[in-house]
Amino acid sequence: MRVTAHIVGTLFKAIGKIFLAAIFCGIIGAGVVLLVSFVKSNHWPPDTLTIISAVAVGVLALYAGGITVLMREAVRALVEAAKDVESNAGHALAGAETVAKEIEKRL
């Protein structure tokens, strides 16, 4: 339960990073399509098909950027949770060793 709460908390902390990266990647994707169209056709404003292509590439780049940051943050949270579990397991083993020594003393 504690691990899940940690991961959810990290997700809410990372939501700003996810949106920022997604919007940035979407703008770059659409901008590259418009730039290539302008360089190849040498006229402005772009055609309707070029605008549709720019929107499509922008949406796909937006999705890819957001998912990439989401996965990176999820892996980072999982590593932190594993370190937390490792630390708690070490404390539990130390406590169990103390209990075992007390039982041996009384026997």
N, C-alpha and C positions, 0 to 999 in steps of 0.2 A: 504494500500500500504506500509506503514511504517513497519507494522508487518511482511509482507512478506519479505521485504528487510532485516529486522533484522534476520529472520529465515535463509534466504539464506546466509547471512554473517556469521552466526554461523556455518552453514554447511561447508563452505569453511575453517573456522578455525579448525573444527573438523576432516577434511578429513585425516590429518596425524595420528590422534588417531585411526581412523577407520582402515586404512591400517595396522598400527602397530599391533593392536589387532588381526586383521584377520590373518596376517602372523604368529604371535605368536601362535594362536590357531591351525592353520593348521599344523605347525611344531610339536606341542605337540601331536595332533591327530595322525599324521602319525608315529611319534616316539613311541607312546604307542603301536600301532599295531605291529610295528617291534620288540619292546621289548617283547611283549607277545608271538609273534611267536618264537623268539629266546629262551625264557625261556621254552616254551612247546616242541619245536622240538630239541633244543640244537645243532643246526648247523647253520653255516653262509656261504655263503650268502643265503638270503631267496629265496623261490620258486617264480615263476612268479605270481602265484595266490596271494601270500602274498603281493607282491609289488603292484599289482592291488588293493588289499584291502586297503593297506596303503594309496595309492593315493586317493581312494574313500573316506575313512574316513578323510583324510587330507583336501580334498576339502569341505566336509560337515562341518567340524570343522571350516575351514576358513570362510565359509559362515555364520555359526552361530555366530562366534565371531564378524565379521563385522556388521551383522545386530543388534546384541545386543548393541554394542557401538553406532551405528547409532540411534537406538531408544532411548537410554539414552540421547544422545545429543539433539535429537529432543524434548524430554520432557523437558529437561533443557532450551532449547531455548523458548519453549512455555510458561514455567513458567516466564522466564524473560520478554517475550513480554506481558504477562498478568499483571505483575507488572508495566511495562511501561504504558500500557493502563490505569491501575488504577490510576497511578500518574497523567497522562494527564487528566483523567476524574475529578480528585479532583481539579486540577487547573482550569478546565473549569467551574466547579460548583462554585468555589470561584469567578471567573470572572463574572459569571451570577448573583451571589448574589450582587456584586458591581453595576452592571448595573441596577438591580431591585431597589436597594436603591436610585440610582440617579434618576430613573424615579419617585419613590415615593416622593422624595424631590421636583421635579418640578411640581407634581400634587398638 
